[in-house]
Amino acid sequence: MENLLNEDRLNVNAEEGQLTKEIEKHTAMLPSDTYLIAAISAMGVSLALKCLGQKHLALFVGQWVSPFLLFGVYNKIVKTHGHDHRDRNPSYDS
């Protein structure tokens, strides 16, 4: 039973769906710095809007920071351990 749980957790032989491969293909074209710059820009725009008295719009733009950073982390993971790494290195086991 424990061995079965470990295999499910690792999911070593799992295949990615076509949609996931397409998304990864397009996001991998962008440098990782793009997402960091987008997050910092969203913080700056949010601050500027707050200073201009646009409280609700500032909060709306400020909420974009986390998704941009998460996209950046996802992008980095895909570039280092995604399906493209496995496709290029068939002997890759983990």
DALIN-V46485 format. One record per residue. N is the residue number from 1. RES is the residue in one small letter. SS is DSSP state (H for helix, E for strand, C for the rest). D_LAST is the distance of its C-alpha to the last C-alpha in Angstrom with 1 decimal. Layout:
BEGIN
n: (N & N)
res: (RES & RES)
ss: (SS & SS)
d_last: (D_LAST & D_LAST)
END
This chain:
BEGIN
n: (1 & 2 & 3 & 4 & 5 & 6 & 7 & 8 & 9 & 10 & 11 & 12 & 13 & 14 & 15 & 16 & 17 & 18 & 19 & 20 & 21 & 22 & 23 & 24 & 25 & 26 & 27 & 28 & 29 & 30 & 31 & 32 & 33 & 34 & 35 & 36 & 37 & 38 & 39 & 40 & 41 & 42 & 43 & 44 & 45 & 46 & 47 & 48 & 49 & 50 & 51 & 52 & 53 & 54 & 55 & 56 & 57 & 58 & 59 & 60 & 61 & 62 & 63 & 64 & 65 & 66 & 67 & 68 & 69 & 70 & 71 & 72 & 73 & 74 & 75 & 76 & 77 & 78 & 79 & 80 & 81 & 82 & 83 & 84 & 85 & 86 & 87 & 88 & 89 & 90 & 91 & 92 & 93 & 94)
res: (m & e & n & l & l & n & e & d & r & l & n & v & n & a & e & e & g & q & l & t & k & e & i & e & k & h & t & a & m & l & p & s & d & t & y & l & i & a & a & i & s & a & m & g & v & s & l & a & l & k & c & l & g & q & k & h & l & a & l & f & v & g & q & w & v & s & p & f & l & l & f & g & v & y & n & k & i & v & k & t & h & g & h & d & h & r & d & r & n & p & s & y & d & s)
ss: (C & H & H & H & H & H & H & H & H & H & C & C & C & C & C & C & C & H & H & H & H & H & H & H & H & H & H & C & C & C & C & C & H & H & H & H & H & H & H & H & H & H & H & H & H & H & H & H & H & H & H & C & C & C & H & H & H & H & H & H & H & H & C & H & H & H & H & H & H & H & H & H & H & H & H & H & H & H & H & H & H & C & H & H & H & H & H & H & C & C & C & C & C & C)
d_last: (21.3 & 19.0 & 16.3 & 16.7 & 16.4 & 13.1 & 11.7 & 13.5 & 12.2 & 8.5 & 9.4 & 6.3 & 9.1 & 11.2 & 13.3 & 15.0 & 18.8 & 21.1 & 22.5 & 19.2 & 18.6 & 22.2 & 22.0 & 18.9 & 20.8 & 23.9 & 22.5 & 20.5 & 24.0 & 25.2 & 24.7 & 23.2 & 26.7 & 28.2 & 27.0 & 28.2 & 31.5 & 31.9 & 31.4 & 33.9 & 36.2 & 36.1 & 37.1 & 39.9 & 41.2 & 41.1 & 43.1 & 45.6 & 46.1 & 46.6 & 49.2 & 50.9 & 51.3 & 48.9 & 47.2 & 45.6 & 44.3 & 43.0 & 41.0 & 39.7 & 38.5 & 37.2 & 34.8 & 33.0 & 31.5 & 28.7 & 27.5 & 27.5 & 25.5 & 23.0 & 22.8 & 22.2 & 19.3 & 17.8 & 18.6 & 16.9 & 13.6 & 13.8 & 14.7 & 11.9 & 8.8 & 10.8 & 11.2 & 13.2 & 10.6 & 8.9 & 12.5 & 13.6 & 11.0 & 10.9 & 9.4 & 6.1 & 3.8 & 0.0)
END
